[in-house]
Amino acid sequence: MMSPRFIKVFRDLTTDRMKSLMLTLAVAIGVFGIGTILGAYAVLTREMAGNYLGTQPASATIKLENGSIDQNLLEGVNNIPGILQTERHATVLSRMKIGDDWYPMLLFVIDDFQNIKTNKIIKVSGAWPPPTGTMLVERTALVVMKSGEGEKVIVKTPHGEQKAVLVSGIVHDPGLAPAWQEQSGYGYITLSTLHWLGEQQGFDELRIRMDDTVNSINAIEEISKAAADWIESQGNLVHEIQIPPPGRHPHQSQMNAVLSLFIAFSFMTLILGAILVTTSISTLMLKQIREIGIMKTIGAGSFQISGLYLLMIFTFSVFAVVPAVFLSYFSSNVLIYRIATLLNLTIFDASIPHWVFAVQALSDILIPLSATAVPVLRGGRITVREAIDNYGVTKNSFGNRRLPTFNLEVQQKKKPLQVVF
């Protein structure tokens, strides 16, 4: 047989079913938002690091002014303490013709496709390496280029004539923003293809990868400057030194900022739901203040009284957390793949860590209970006399006597009639 105290809680919950449903929904919305955003944040942070660091990104890039990097220069820079690997590249800003319009296109010249050391690209399909006169295209650029594998694209370099270049394969470059965001094409070619397009330049970018002991921006900058000074001592002119954030995806800061803001909004939503529950429970205790006095008369303690109402709040939380966790799991996966598309990431493992569900459950229970603890404990400490003598506000609360009336005589002085001509 159910205990009388539990019968009371059950009746309080079912007396106004619509209100109980609305309170449960208010808590569930906040828990749902926390799970959705926090799950996406956990997965994307993990996958972004895996995608980007898996390409072995360069710690720094030294660009030469009208120079060409040969093997002797590579070996000389590689001997500088703190430098693990060096590799030469070139990036040529070109144009591509789509229909009747011309669009910008970046051509990335790779020295050895079979042994890429820094900023590796991932083969999706097609030839590897691309034969002379062909190029590999980043997967997100296919939409912009309105082309596909096996088709040709009209390309023109700064000093060459326009030529039809065959798309011999498709690759994925996690370090680049999607091409449709930049409205630009991404092509990967050999040096022989660059010369075939009419350019005579060689490799003018030196990518440097530091060893594991060099992990701060200041240390990377110091070693990069030392390498640049040595390169200039060999008769070359250094144009620029580029140092990306060490060990982090270039867009990770933006993603963290946006998702952190969404997480804060989700917790605020749960807090607002908890405030709504607090107001409702406080109103219920005020209505049942004489019932509290009767329960105390027959021996109920203050903590027992408060425990009944805290049990109601716990019940709201339990009924809210189950659908919220279930729905947030699916919505989080949708958000993960949407953001991954925006950041040009490949999701290898979309499993949400268990600590996300633990945070949801703890937030669902602790925040509403913490918000209502003070008024509930205060209401449970009311004395029997105060509870029994409380009549609330009735129609006779201000007495039943009429207000006194006063007869005010207003005397008006008659003025003599005046005739004006």
FENPEPE-V634789 format. One record per residue. N is the residue number from 0. RES is the residue in three letters. PSI is psi in degrees with one decimal (999 if undefined). D_LAST is the distance of its C-alpha to the last C-alpha in Angstrom with 2 decimals. Layout:
n: {N | N}
res: {RES | RES}
psi: {PSI | PSI}
d_last: {D_LAST | D_LAST}
//
This chain:
n: {0 | 1 | 2 | 3 | 4 | 5 | 6 | 7 | 8 | 9 | 10 | 11 | 12 | 13 | 14 | 15 | 16 | 17 | 18 | 19 | 20 | 21 | 22 | 23 | 24 | 25 | 26 | 27 | 28 | 29 | 30 | 31 | 32 | 33 | 34 | 35 | 36 | 37 | 38 | 39 | 40 | 41 | 42 | 43 | 44 | 45 | 46 | 47 | 48 | 49 | 50 | 51 | 52 | 53 | 54 | 55 | 56 | 57 | 58 | 59 | 60 | 61 | 62 | 63 | 64 | 65 | 66 | 67 | 68 | 69 | 70 | 71 | 72 | 73 | 74 | 75 | 76 | 77 | 78 | 79 | 80 | 81 | 82 | 83 | 84 | 85 | 86 | 87 | 88 | 89 | 90 | 91 | 92 | 93 | 94 | 95 | 96 | 97 | 98 | 99 | 100 | 101 | 102 | 103 | 104 | 105 | 106 | 107 | 108 | 109 | 110 | 111 | 112 | 113 | 114 | 115 | 116 | 117 | 118 | 119 | 120 | 121 | 122 | 123 | 124 | 125 | 126 | 127 | 128 | 129 | 130 | 131 | 132 | 133 | 134 | 135 | 136 | 137 | 138 | 139 | 140 | 141 | 142 | 143 | 144 | 145 | 146 | 147 | 148 | 149 | 150 | 151 | 152 | 153 | 154 | 155 | 156 | 157 | 158 | 159 | 160 | 161 | 162 | 163 | 164 | 165 | 166 | 167 | 168 | 169 | 170 | 171 | 172 | 173 | 174 | 175 | 176 | 177 | 178 | 179 | 180 | 181 | 182 | 183 | 184 | 185 | 186 | 187 | 188 | 189 | 190 | 191 | 192 | 193 | 194 | 195 | 196 | 197 | 198 | 199 | 200 | 201 | 202 | 203 | 204 | 205 | 206 | 207 | 208 | 209 | 210 | 211 | 212 | 213 | 214 | 215 | 216 | 217 | 218 | 219 | 220 | 221 | 222 | 223 | 224 | 225 | 226 | 227 | 228 | 229 | 230 | 231 | 232 | 233 | 234 | 235 | 236 | 237 | 238 | 239 | 240 | 241 | 242 | 243 | 244 | 245 | 246 | 247 | 248 | 249 | 250 | 251 | 252 | 253 | 254 | 255 | 256 | 257 | 258 | 259 | 260 | 261 | 262 | 263 | 264 | 265 | 266 | 267 | 268 | 269 | 270 | 271 | 272 | 273 | 274 | 275 | 276 | 277 | 278 | 279 | 280 | 281 | 282 | 283 | 284 | 285 | 286 | 287 | 288 | 289 | 290 | 291 | 292 | 293 | 294 | 295 | 296 | 297 | 298 | 299 | 300 | 301 | 302 | 303 | 304 | 305 | 306 | 307 | 308 | 309 | 310 | 311 | 312 | 313 | 314 | 315 | 316 | 317 | 318 | 319 | 320 | 321 | 322 | 323 | 324 | 325 | 326 | 327 | 328 | 329 | 330 | 331 | 332 | 333 | 334 | 335 | 336 | 337 | 338 | 339 | 340 | 341 | 342 | 343 | 344 | 345 | 346 | 347 | 348 | 349 | 350 | 351 | 352 | 353 | 354 | 355 | 356 | 357 | 358 | 359 | 360 | 361 | 362 | 363 | 364 | 365 | 366 | 367 | 368 | 369 | 370 | 371 | 372 | 373 | 374 | 375 | 376 | 377 | 378 | 379 | 380 | 381 | 382 | 383 | 384 | 385 | 386 | 387 | 388 | 389 | 390 | 391 | 392 | 393 | 394 | 395 | 396 | 397 | 398 | 399 | 400 | 401 | 402 | 403 | 404 | 405 | 406 | 407 | 408 | 409 | 410 | 411 | 412 | 413 | 414 | 415 | 416 | 417 | 418 | 419 | 420}
res: {MET | MET | SER | PRO | ARG | PHE | ILE | LYS | VAL | PHE | ARG | ASP | LEU | THR | THR | ASP | ARG | MET | LYS | SER | LEU | MET | LEU | THR | LEU | ALA | VAL | ALA | ILE | GLY | VAL | PHE | GLY | ILE | GLY | THR | ILE | LEU | GLY | ALA | TYR | ALA | VAL | LEU | THR | ARG | GLU | MET | ALA | GLY | ASN | TYR | LEU | GLY | THR | GLN | PRO | ALA | SER | ALA | THR | ILE | LYS | LEU | GLU | ASN | GLY | SER | ILE | ASP | GLN | ASN | LEU | LEU | GLU | GLY | VAL | ASN | ASN | ILE | PRO | GLY | ILE | LEU | GLN | THR | GLU | ARG | HIS | ALA | THR | VAL | LEU | SER | ARG | MET | LYS | ILE | GLY | ASP | ASP | TRP | TYR | PRO | MET | LEU | LEU | PHE | VAL | ILE | ASP | ASP | PHE | GLN | ASN | ILE | LYS | THR | ASN | LYS | ILE | ILE | LYS | VAL | SER | GLY | ALA | TRP | PRO | PRO | PRO | THR | GLY | THR | MET | LEU | VAL | GLU | ARG | THR | ALA | LEU | VAL | VAL | MET | LYS | SER | GLY | GLU | GLY | GLU | LYS | VAL | ILE | VAL | LYS | THR | PRO | HIS | GLY | GLU | GLN | LYS | ALA | VAL | LEU | VAL | SER | GLY | ILE | VAL | HIS | ASP | PRO | GLY | LEU | ALA | PRO | ALA | TRP | GLN | GLU | GLN | SER | GLY | TYR | GLY | TYR | ILE | THR | LEU | SER | THR | LEU | HIS | TRP | LEU | GLY | GLU | GLN | GLN | GLY | PHE | ASP | GLU | LEU | ARG | ILE | ARG | MET | ASP | ASP | THR | VAL | ASN | SER | ILE | ASN | ALA | ILE | GLU | GLU | ILE | SER | LYS | ALA | ALA | ALA | ASP | TRP | ILE | GLU | SER | GLN | GLY | ASN | LEU | VAL | HIS | GLU | ILE | GLN | ILE | PRO | PRO | PRO | GLY | ARG | HIS | PRO | HIS | GLN | SER | GLN | MET | ASN | ALA | VAL | LEU | SER | LEU | PHE | ILE | ALA | PHE | SER | PHE | MET | THR | LEU | ILE | LEU | GLY | ALA | ILE | LEU | VAL | THR | THR | SER | ILE | SER | THR | LEU | MET | LEU | LYS | GLN | ILE | ARG | GLU | ILE | GLY | ILE | MET | LYS | THR | ILE | GLY | ALA | GLY | SER | PHE | GLN | ILE | SER | GLY | LEU | TYR | LEU | LEU | MET | ILE | PHE | THR | PHE | SER | VAL | PHE | ALA | VAL | VAL | PRO | ALA | VAL | PHE | LEU | SER | TYR | PHE | SER | SER | ASN | VAL | LEU | ILE | TYR | ARG | ILE | ALA | THR | LEU | LEU | ASN | LEU | THR | ILE | PHE | ASP | ALA | SER | ILE | PRO | HIS | TRP | VAL | PHE | ALA | VAL | GLN | ALA | LEU | SER | ASP | ILE | LEU | ILE | PRO | LEU | SER | ALA | THR | ALA | VAL | PRO | VAL | LEU | ARG | GLY | GLY | ARG | ILE | THR | VAL | ARG | GLU | ALA | ILE | ASP | ASN | TYR | GLY | VAL | THR | LYS | ASN | SER | PHE | GLY | ASN | ARG | ARG | LEU | PRO | THR | PHE | ASN | LEU | GLU | VAL | GLN | GLN | LYS | LYS | LYS | PRO | LEU | GLN | VAL | VAL | PHE}
psi: {137.9 | 139.7 | 145.8 | -35.1 | -36.6 | -31.6 | -41.6 | -45.1 | -42.8 | -43.0 | -37.8 | -34.9 | -33.1 | -7.9 | -46.9 | 84.7 | -36.8 | -41.0 | -40.9 | -39.4 | -41.1 | -38.7 | -41.7 | -41.3 | -37.9 | -40.4 | -40.6 | -35.1 | -43.5 | -43.2 | -38.3 | -45.6 | -40.9 | -46.4 | -40.1 | -51.3 | -42.2 | -37.5 | -43.9 | -40.1 | -44.9 | -45.2 | -45.7 | -37.5 | -42.6 | -46.3 | -32.8 | -42.7 | -42.4 | -41.9 | -50.1 | -49.0 | -23.4 | -19.3 | -2.1 | 64.3 | 148.7 | 140.0 | -29.8 | 154.9 | 123.9 | 121.1 | 131.8 | 150.5 | 108.7 | 43.4 | 175.8 | 132.8 | 121.8 | -179.5 | -35.6 | -39.1 | -39.4 | -47.1 | -36.0 | -44.0 | -34.6 | -19.7 | -6.3 | 132.7 | 136.0 | -14.8 | 125.7 | -46.5 | 151.1 | 150.7 | 143.2 | 141.4 | 177.2 | 144.6 | 123.5 | 122.1 | 113.1 | -169.9 | 151.5 | 147.6 | 118.6 | 108.9 | -122.9 | 3.4 | 154.0 | 138.1 | 154.3 | 151.3 | 133.7 | 125.1 | 117.7 | 115.9 | 119.9 | 136.0 | -51.1 | 103.1 | -26.8 | -15.4 | 63.1 | 125.4 | -35.5 | 150.8 | 55.8 | 146.2 | 153.6 | 127.4 | 132.0 | -48.7 | 167.3 | -163.4 | 149.7 | 112.4 | 169.7 | 133.1 | 161.9 | 134.5 | 2.3 | 172.6 | 156.2 | 146.0 | 135.8 | 141.2 | -32.9 | -12.4 | -10.6 | -36.2 | -43.1 | -40.1 | -10.7 | 47.5 | 177.8 | 179.3 | 133.1 | -3.9 | 165.7 | 148.8 | 135.1 | 120.8 | 140.1 | 123.7 | 168.2 | -36.2 | 6.6 | 177.5 | 157.8 | 135.2 | 151.6 | 114.8 | 129.0 | 134.8 | 102.8 | -5.6 | 169.8 | 137.4 | 169.8 | 126.9 | 97.3 | -16.7 | -3.5 | 148.2 | 153.1 | 139.9 | -31.4 | -18.0 | -39.4 | -11.8 | 49.0 | 156.7 | 151.2 | 117.6 | 145.5 | 120.6 | 169.2 | 168.9 | -33.3 | -35.6 | -36.7 | -42.4 | -35.5 | -30.3 | -7.3 | 2.7 | 141.5 | -2.6 | 161.9 | -153.0 | 123.7 | 10.6 | 127.5 | 111.3 | 132.2 | 133.5 | 120.9 | 162.4 | 175.8 | -20.6 | -17.8 | 97.1 | 10.8 | 154.2 | -33.4 | -41.0 | -40.8 | -41.1 | -39.3 | -45.4 | -38.1 | -40.1 | -36.9 | -40.8 | -40.9 | -38.7 | -39.2 | -38.4 | -41.1 | -29.4 | -17.0 | 10.7 | 13.7 | 153.7 | 120.4 | 125.6 | -40.9 | 150.0 | 120.4 | 128.1 | 106.9 | 167.0 | 124.9 | 128.5 | 15.1 | 145.9 | 142.1 | -27.5 | 9.7 | -37.6 | -43.0 | -42.3 | -43.4 | -40.3 | -45.5 | -47.5 | -34.7 | -38.6 | -41.7 | -37.2 | -42.8 | -41.5 | -37.2 | -42.8 | -36.0 | -36.7 | -41.9 | -37.9 | -40.5 | -39.0 | -38.6 | -36.0 | -38.6 | -41.2 | -41.5 | -44.7 | -42.2 | -44.1 | -38.8 | -40.4 | -40.4 | -42.1 | -35.7 | -38.2 | -32.8 | 24.6 | -34.3 | -33.5 | -37.4 | -41.3 | -39.8 | -42.0 | -36.8 | -31.4 | -36.0 | 11.6 | 3.2 | 139.2 | 168.1 | -43.2 | -30.3 | -40.6 | -48.6 | -35.0 | -33.0 | -43.5 | -33.1 | -31.5 | -35.6 | -42.5 | -40.4 | -36.8 | -42.4 | -43.6 | -41.0 | -45.1 | -22.2 | -34.9 | -32.1 | -56.6 | -31.3 | -45.0 | -42.2 | -47.2 | -35.7 | -27.2 | -44.7 | -41.8 | -32.1 | -38.5 | -39.0 | -44.3 | -37.5 | -49.4 | -28.9 | -45.3 | -35.9 | -36.7 | -39.5 | -29.7 | 3.8 | 47.0 | 155.4 | 122.7 | 109.1 | -30.6 | 107.1 | 10.9 | 132.8 | 130.6 | 149.9 | -26.2 | -22.1 | -44.3 | -34.2 | -41.1 | -40.6 | -48.9 | -44.7 | -41.2 | -39.8 | -33.7 | -47.5 | -39.9 | -49.5 | -40.3 | -39.4 | -38.1 | -33.0 | -5.0 | -46.1 | -53.7 | -33.9 | -44.3 | -36.4 | -41.1 | -31.1 | -16.3 | 2.0 | 141.4 | 164.0 | -42.3 | -44.5 | -36.1 | -43.6 | -37.0 | -5.0 | 116.4 | -4.1 | -151.0 | 118.3 | 179.7 | -18.7 | 16.3 | -24.8 | 16.7 | 167.3 | 9.1 | 147.1 | 155.5 | 139.2 | 145.6 | 148.9 | 136.0 | 111.7 | 122.4 | 124.8 | 116.5 | 125.8 | 128.2 | 128.9 | 132.0 | 146.1 | 144.0 | 130.3 | 134.2 | 124.4 | 127.2 | 999}
d_last: {103.95 | 100.80 | 99.56 | 96.34 | 94.58 | 95.33 | 94.21 | 90.84 | 90.53 | 91.51 | 88.95 | 86.17 | 87.06 | 87.28 | 84.37 | 81.87 | 84.09 | 81.33 | 80.13 | 83.72 | 84.27 | 81.17 | 82.23 | 85.72 | 84.36 | 82.13 | 85.20 | 87.41 | 85.12 | 85.42 | 89.19 | 89.55 | 87.77 | 89.89 | 93.12 | 92.21 | 91.23 | 93.76 | 96.59 | 95.74 | 95.49 | 98.91 | 100.69 | 99.14 | 99.83 | 103.44 | 103.96 | 102.21 | 104.56 | 107.54 | 106.60 | 105.87 | 108.51 | 111.07 | 110.79 | 111.90 | 108.94 | 109.55 | 108.42 | 107.60 | 107.85 | 108.82 | 107.96 | 109.99 | 108.79 | 111.02 | 113.94 | 116.35 | 117.63 | 121.38 | 123.61 | 124.53 | 120.88 | 120.43 | 123.45 | 122.37 | 118.92 | 120.48 | 122.58 | 119.55 | 119.36 | 116.77 | 116.84 | 118.34 | 118.10 | 117.09 | 116.48 | 115.46 | 112.86 | 110.69 | 107.29 | 106.46 | 102.98 | 103.61 | 101.88 | 102.56 | 101.68 | 100.15 | 99.59 | 98.06 | 96.44 | 97.88 | 97.32 | 98.48 | 101.73 | 103.49 | 107.27 | 109.00 | 112.51 | 114.87 | 118.20 | 120.26 | 118.92 | 121.93 | 121.22 | 117.50 | 117.05 | 113.29 | 110.24 | 112.43 | 111.34 | 112.33 | 114.11 | 112.60 | 114.77 | 116.69 | 118.99 | 119.55 | 119.72 | 118.08 | 120.52 | 119.87 | 117.23 | 115.50 | 112.96 | 111.86 | 108.20 | 106.07 | 105.17 | 101.40 | 101.70 | 103.08 | 99.60 | 98.34 | 101.51 | 101.57 | 105.27 | 108.01 | 111.58 | 113.89 | 111.15 | 110.53 | 107.53 | 106.95 | 106.84 | 106.45 | 107.08 | 105.69 | 108.87 | 110.44 | 110.05 | 108.56 | 111.15 | 111.31 | 112.10 | 113.49 | 111.96 | 115.21 | 113.76 | 110.79 | 110.24 | 107.78 | 106.50 | 104.61 | 103.52 | 101.32 | 97.88 | 97.88 | 98.16 | 95.30 | 92.98 | 94.09 | 94.44 | 97.80 | 101.44 | 104.11 | 107.72 | 110.85 | 113.69 | 116.87 | 117.37 | 119.53 | 116.70 | 114.36 | 116.88 | 117.27 | 113.51 | 113.92 | 113.12 | 115.66 | 114.21 | 115.92 | 114.69 | 112.01 | 110.72 | 112.66 | 111.73 | 112.81 | 113.23 | 113.61 | 115.84 | 114.53 | 114.45 | 111.76 | 108.65 | 105.81 | 103.67 | 104.68 | 108.39 | 108.10 | 106.21 | 108.84 | 111.76 | 110.00 | 109.43 | 113.07 | 114.09 | 111.78 | 113.26 | 116.77 | 115.86 | 114.51 | 117.68 | 119.58 | 117.79 | 114.92 | 111.19 | 109.08 | 105.72 | 104.12 | 104.86 | 103.12 | 103.23 | 101.72 | 100.83 | 104.25 | 105.26 | 101.97 | 100.80 | 98.41 | 95.67 | 96.33 | 93.54 | 90.91 | 92.28 | 92.40 | 88.82 | 87.44 | 89.52 | 88.80 | 85.08 | 85.63 | 87.71 | 84.93 | 82.45 | 84.93 | 85.24 | 81.45 | 81.29 | 83.83 | 81.92 | 78.71 | 80.75 | 82.11 | 78.59 | 77.73 | 80.84 | 79.93 | 76.48 | 77.99 | 80.74 | 78.33 | 76.12 | 79.23 | 80.40 | 77.01 | 77.24 | 80.80 | 80.32 | 81.42 | 84.42 | 85.31 | 85.17 | 87.48 | 89.94 | 89.99 | 90.57 | 93.76 | 95.05 | 93.55 | 93.20 | 90.33 | 92.34 | 93.42 | 89.81 | 88.80 | 91.91 | 90.79 | 87.58 | 89.35 | 91.83 | 89.01 | 87.93 | 91.55 | 91.78 | 88.77 | 90.50 | 93.83 | 92.37 | 90.37 | 93.21 | 95.65 | 93.61 | 92.02 | 95.41 | 96.81 | 93.96 | 93.65 | 97.33 | 96.78 | 93.47 | 94.99 | 97.81 | 95.35 | 93.48 | 96.77 | 97.94 | 94.54 | 94.41 | 98.10 | 97.39 | 94.63 | 96.99 | 100.11 | 102.04 | 104.82 | 104.58 | 108.13 | 107.27 | 104.00 | 104.87 | 102.10 | 103.38 | 103.56 | 101.44 | 98.41 | 98.74 | 99.29 | 96.04 | 94.23 | 95.67 | 95.01 | 91.43 | 90.83 | 91.99 | 91.10 | 87.54 | 86.11 | 88.11 | 87.01 | 83.34 | 83.48 | 85.96 | 83.50 | 81.06 | 83.99 | 85.96 | 82.89 | 82.23 | 85.87 | 85.79 | 83.23 | 84.60 | 85.28 | 82.72 | 79.96 | 80.87 | 81.08 | 77.89 | 75.89 | 73.68 | 71.53 | 67.91 | 67.29 | 64.36 | 64.65 | 65.10 | 61.78 | 62.29 | 61.14 | 58.66 | 55.07 | 52.40 | 50.77 | 47.37 | 44.69 | 41.89 | 38.82 | 36.04 | 32.66 | 30.41 | 26.74 | 24.64 | 21.75 | 18.51 | 16.09 | 13.18 | 9.94 | 6.60 | 3.85 | 0.00}
//
